[in-house]
Amino acid sequence: MITLQLNVYGFVQGVGFRFFTQRLADSYGDLTGFVKNEMDGSVTIEVRGPKQSVMKFVEDVKRSPAPSGHVDRVSITEIVDEKSYNGFKVIGY
């Protein structure tokens, strides 16, 4: 199991990006975490699951799960402490 934090930049707010990301994560069946908007226009995602699923999810996010969204850049940080999530949720404003 691994946990990654993704900071996603581009046209990712106001296009349903968070909700499409939640649906994408749920479609894997083995991912937990959250997605939220940031004040600077980016989106933060924390995702936890089996390494293979998490890495495929990251590739899907880079292509933008929102049909009208556009991802310019994703920065990725591994979270080394054991975090526990209840499902995959949309949080924030």
C-alpha positions as a printed NumPy array, in Angstrom:
array([[  0.   ,   0.   ,   0.   ],
       [  1.188,   3.495,  -0.814],
       [ -0.188,   6.976,  -0.229],
       [  0.507,   9.85 ,  -2.602],
       [ -0.369,  13.52 ,  -2.525],
       [ -0.985,  15.02 ,  -5.953],
       [ -1.117,  18.766,  -6.554],
       [ -2.871,  19.239,  -9.886],
       [ -2.555,  22.475, -11.869],
       [ -4.373,  23.614, -14.991],
       [ -8.048,  24.144, -15.767],
       [ -9.225,  21.969, -12.88 ],
       [-11.779,  24.066, -10.996],
       [-15.316,  24.779, -12.126],
       [-15.339,  21.846, -14.575],
       [-16.425,  18.966, -12.313],
       [-12.838,  17.775, -11.862],
       [-13.272,  16.771,  -8.203],
       [-16.433,  14.77 ,  -8.837],
       [-15.016,  13.019, -11.913],
       [-11.888,  12.251,  -9.855],
       [-14.047,  10.725,  -7.114],
       [-15.856,   8.552,  -9.664],
       [-12.529,   7.51 , -11.166],
       [-11.136,   6.513,  -7.757],
       [-14.332,   4.647,  -6.89 ],
       [-14.139,   2.725, -10.174],
       [-10.901,   1.106,  -9.015],
       [-12.599,  -0.387,  -5.974],
       [ -9.428,  -0.38 ,  -3.861],
       [ -8.51 ,   3.319,  -3.513],
       [ -9.249,   5.668,  -0.629],
       [ -8.48 ,   9.326,  -0.006],
       [ -9.871,  12.697,  -0.952],
       [ -9.859,  15.467,  -3.541],
       [-10.251,  19.179,  -2.749],
       [ -9.958,  22.599,  -4.371],
       [ -7.214,  24.982,  -3.264],
       [ -7.418,  28.773,  -3.117],
       [ -4.731,  29.127,  -5.83 ],
       [ -6.908,  27.341,  -8.43 ],
       [ -5.178,  23.977,  -8.102],
       [ -6.627,  20.721,  -6.781],
       [ -5.083,  18.507,  -4.101],
       [ -5.607,  14.754,  -4.136],
       [ -4.493,  12.269,  -1.503],
       [ -4.851,   8.689,  -2.655],
       [ -4.036,   5.423,  -0.878],
       [ -4.133,   1.887,  -2.194],
       [ -2.121,  -0.874,  -3.819],
       [  0.839,   0.578,  -5.699],
       [ -0.308,  -0.655,  -9.121],
       [ -3.789,   0.904,  -8.718],
       [ -2.42 ,   4.185,  -7.352],
       [  0.075,   4.552, -10.209],
       [ -2.605,   3.865, -12.851],
       [ -4.905,   6.367, -11.103],
       [ -2.123,   8.994, -11.294],
       [ -1.798,   8.419, -15.047],
       [ -5.579,   8.777, -15.436],
       [ -5.546,  12.024, -13.439],
       [ -2.78 ,  13.428, -15.65 ],
       [ -5.137,  12.965, -18.618],
       [ -7.901,  14.79 , -16.637],
       [-10.949,  12.806, -15.581],
       [-13.126,  15.879, -16.329],
       [-13.947,  16.021, -20.053],
       [-13.782,  19.829, -20.152],
       [-10.822,  20.085, -17.75 ],
       [ -7.175,  20.293, -18.661],
       [ -4.211,  19.232, -16.531],
       [ -1.02 ,  21.195, -17.173],
       [  1.127,  19.795, -14.383],
       [  0.983,  17.349, -11.467],
       [  3.436,  17.375,  -8.58 ],
       [  3.575,  14.137,  -6.612],
       [  4.745,  13.559,  -3.059],
       [  4.749,  10.218,  -1.263],
       [  3.211,  10.342,   2.205],
       [  5.158,   7.994,   4.422],
       [  3.017,   8.003,   7.573],
       [  0.162,   5.543,   7.764],
       [ -2.991,   7.489,   6.957],
       [ -6.451,   6.021,   7.16 ],
       [ -9.28 ,   7.195,   4.914],
       [-12.913,   6.203,   4.795],
       [-13.64 ,   5.784,   1.084],
       [-12.707,   8.45 ,  -1.456],
       [-14.364,  11.804,  -0.793],
       [-14.763,  15.257,  -2.286],
       [-13.988,  17.808,   0.425],
       [-13.665,  21.569,   0.647],
       [-15.612,  24.349,  -0.926]])
